[in-house]
């Protein structure tokens, strides 16, 4: 038994092969994109060591540790601790400003009592 390939079969096989090759290329392209994104994500997550001309990039855990340390420092500065925190300094300044305002009111009252305003002005 001999197989005879007529032109219609050759055209159909060529079209199917082209369609299969196009679909395979599309799938490979999609997988390559996902692989590239995953690779970039993992590089960002784990960080990258320094190399010539490029600074090291710390990973997520190192950055999270830095954020926790910064948060700890900020929290310490915003809690009263007997005088050395920023909050204590602001409360001290607020008290000083209130004293200055009270002194201004007292001095203004003394000046007005000594020099009453002229009538008709």
Secondary structure, DSSP 8 states (H G I E B T S, - for coil): ------HHHHHHHHHHHHHHHHHHHHHHHHHHHHHHHHHHHHHHHH-B--BTTB--B--HHHHHHHHHHHHHHHHHHTS--SSSSHHHHHHHHHHHHHHHHHHHHHHHHHHHHHS---TT-
